[in-house]
């Protein structure tokens, strides 16, 4: 009976029909020890899952490959949680449905993990930017996570990209599943790692990272779209803060982390009040009641959410001037 692979490579995709086949094929092209490879579709409305299934069905190499899909859309945090239940590797390497992994990516990450005597709980890498059309651009150097401490983390968020990450199963067991609305796992995983076995950065570009995505503000603005995007981003940021606070409590550093998150929490709480207020009068009262934030900023946000079509028109003009 063959031994189960010690590394799982998970590809998370949603409505990425145009790019997901190449992303999946780059996962199967890994020159490494045999892997557990799981292509996972988050209830796409296009043919993303069919593309993943076709790539999995055609494969005949050394890796154990399957395609699966969620019956309903879960979002990134809950999607990760589901994959933790359905995979078995001690090290989990992540991939996105619009990025490409270079053929030696998993090999380099595994070598770095082994060199740490498998103590490191997070291994990241540098990357190369890729345009939406697939043209390669600038090589991006991320921060050296081996140098990140809790003290430096609370002062300044280290620059790393979740699409380059590999992390251990044990760190997920220690801190538990993500809050469902978590969308940005980068900062969360760094905090988990530096308060556990540590983090490392492989100083090579191992991912071709497609710029853009759902975290970027839309260029074609309408008032309704601006409000919807702001509401979505607000919900995601508040979920990230809740997750970081919960993890810090487990790690025994809640006071330090809460202090670093306080300014963001104040801003996002104010934005939530602006979004939830019924009418300009209620919104103005909420603006005047929050005296912790600068008055000018509060008034600008009041104007944005009170006159959304005008705010959207201004953003359209600014986008044209920037050539976007």
N, C-alpha and C positions, 0 to 999 in steps of 0.2 A: 504493500500500500504506500503510495507516494506521500511525502511530507507536505503539509499545507504551506504555501508561501508565507514568508515572514513579513512581506511588504505588500500592502494594498495600494493600488493606484486608482483613485476615484475621479471620474470626469463628471462634473455637474453642468447640466445644460438646460436651457429653457428658451424656446422660440429662436433657435440659432441654426435653422435649416441650412443657411448658405455657408456656414463656416464649420459646422460640427463634424462633418466627415473628415476633413483634414485634421482637426483636433484629435479625433479618435484614432486615426491612422498614426499620428505622431506618438500616441500612447503605446500602440502595439509595436512601434518601431524601436522601442527601448532595448538597448544592448545591455542587458543586466541579467542577474539571477531571475529565475521564473517568478512572475508576479501574479497576484490576484488583481485583475483589471475589471472594474465595474463602470460601465457607461450608464449614467442615471439621468433620466429626463423628468423635469418637474412639470408634468401635465401640459406640455406644449400644445398650442392650437395649430401649429404647422406640422411639417413632416420631420421634425427633429428626431423623434423616437424611431421612425422608420429608417432614417439614415444610420442611426446608431446600431439598430438591429442588423442592418445589412452588413455593416463593417464587422460586427461580432460574428455573424454567420459565416462570412468568407474567410475568417482567420483560422490558420492551422499551425501556428507556431507554439513556442514553449509556455506562453503565459496562459493562465486560466481566465477566460474572458466571458462576460455575460452582459447583456443589456437589460435594463429594467426601467420602470417608470412609476411615478406617483399617480394614483387615481385622481387626486385633486392637487392644485398648486399649493405648495407648502411655503415657499420663500426660502432664502438661503439658510437661515439658522435651523429651521425645522427639517430642511432637506439634509443638512449635515447630520442631524440627530438620527434620522432614519437610516442613513448609510453607516453610522456607527453600529447599528443593530444588525446590519446585513453584511458586514465585512468581518474579516478575522485577523488581518495583519497587525503585527506589533507596531509597525511604522506605517503611517498613512500619508501618501503623497497626493496632493490635490492638483487638479487640472480644470480649466474652464472650457466651455464649448466654443469659445471664439479665439483661444490662444493656441500656440504650438509649443510642444516640449521638444528640445533638441534630443537626439538619440541617446546621449550619455547622461541625460538629466538624472534619472533615478540612480544610476550607478554612482555618480558624484555625490548625491545626497546620502546614499547608503554608506559610502566610504567615510564621509564626514561623521556620520552617526557612529559608525564602528570605531573611528579614531577617538571618539569621546568615551569609548567603552560603553556605548549605548546609554550614556547618562543624559545627554542633551535631549530635551523634550520638544525642541523646535529647531528646524534647519531651513534656512531660506537661501536665496541666491540673488545675484544681479539679473538683469533682463535687458532685452532689446525691444524698443518700441516698434510697433507695427501699425500701419495706418488701417483704417476700416477696409481699404481695398487690398490689403495684404503686402504693402511695400514696407520693407524694413528701414528703420531710421536710426535714432540715436541709441547708443549703449548707455544704460542707466545704472549707476552705481548706488546701491542701497547701503544703509548703515550697517556697520559691523555689530551684529547682535551680541557677540561675545563680550563686547565692551559695555553693554547696557546693564545698568543696575536699577534697583527700585528708585533710588534717589535721582538718577538721571531720567528715568521714565516719567516721574511726576513733574519734572521741570520742563521736559520737551519730549514729545512723542517721537520715537525713532522712526526713520523712514524705511519701511519695508512694504512689500506687496503680497497680499494673501495668495495670489495666483502662483507665487513661487514657493509656497510653504510645503514642508512635510512636518508632521507632528506625531507624537506617540499616542497610542491608545491609552496608556496609563494616565496621561495628563487629562484626557477627557473623562476617565473614570474618577479622577480625584475631584475635579470641579463640576462634573455633571453636564447634562445637555445644555445647549444654548437656549436662551429665551427665544420663543418662536419668531419674534419680530426682528431679531438680530440680523443685520445685513452686512455689516462691516466687521469681519472677524480678525483683521490684521492686528489691531492694537490689543484686542482681547487675548489672542494667542501669545503675544509677546509678554504680557503681564503674567499669564499663567505659567509660561516657561521660566521667566527670570525669578519667580518665586517658588520654582520647583527644581528641575534638574539642569536648567540653563538653556541658552539659545546660541546658535551658530549661524554664520553666513558663509556660504561657499562663494568665493570671489571670482565667479565666472557667470556669464549670462546664459542661463539654462532654459529660459523661457522667452518666446517671442510673444510679447504682450500687446494685444490689440487695444488701442486707445479708444476712449469713449465708453459708453455703457449707461446703465440706468441711474448711476449716481451723478451723472452730469446733467446740469440744467438744460432743458430743451431750448433750441435756438428759435424754433417757430412758436412764438408765444401767443396765447390768447389768455384772457383773464381767467377763464375756467381752468385751463391747463396749468397756468402759473400757480393757482391755488392748490390744485391737486398735487402738483410736484412738491410744493412747499409742505403740504400736509404729510405726504409720504416720507419726505426727508426728515421731518420733525419726529415722526413716529420711529423711524430707524435710529436716529441719534439718541432719543430717549431710551430706546431698548438697549443700545450699546452702553449708555451710562448705567442703567439698571444691572446689566450683566457684569460690568467692571466692578461695581459696588458689591455685588454678590460674591464675585470671585475674590475680591480683596478681603472680604469678611472671612472666607475660608482660609486664605493665606495669612491672615493675621496682620494685615496692613490697611485696614479700612480707613483709618483716620488720614493717613498720607494720601491715599487715592481719592478719598472724598474731597479733600482740600484742592487737589489738582483739577477735579471735575466741576467744582462749584461755579466758576464763571460760565462754562458751557451750559450747565444746568439752569442757571439764571436766564440766559438768553433763550434757551429752548422752551422753558416754562412760559416765558413771556410770549414767544411765538405761538405756543399752543393757546394761550389766552386770547390772542388776536384772532386766531383761526376759529375758536369756539364762540366768540362773542356774537350775539345776535343784534346786529345793527351798529351804526357808527357811534351812537351815544354810549352803548355798553362798551364798545371798543375804546372810546376815548377815556372813559372812566378807568378801564383797566390800564391804559397807558399812563395815566396820571397817578394811579395807585402804586405802581412799581417804581420806587425811587432809587433802587440799587443800580439800575442801568443808566447810561448817559441819556439825557433828555433828547438830544438831537437824534440819536439812534432810535429811540422809542417813537418819536414823531414820524421819522421816515418809514418805519414799519407800519405805523397807523395809516399813513397815506397809501402805502402799497396795498394793504388789505382792504382799505375803504374805497379805493379807486383802482380796481384791479385791471380794467381794460386800458386805462391810461398808463398804468405801470407796465403792462405788457407791451404797449406800443413803444414806450421808451426803450425797453429791453430789445425789441426788434430792431430799432434804429442803431442801438449800440452794437448788436451782433453784426449788422451790415457793415458798419464802420470798421469792425475787426475782421471783416472778410469771412464771416462764418454763416 
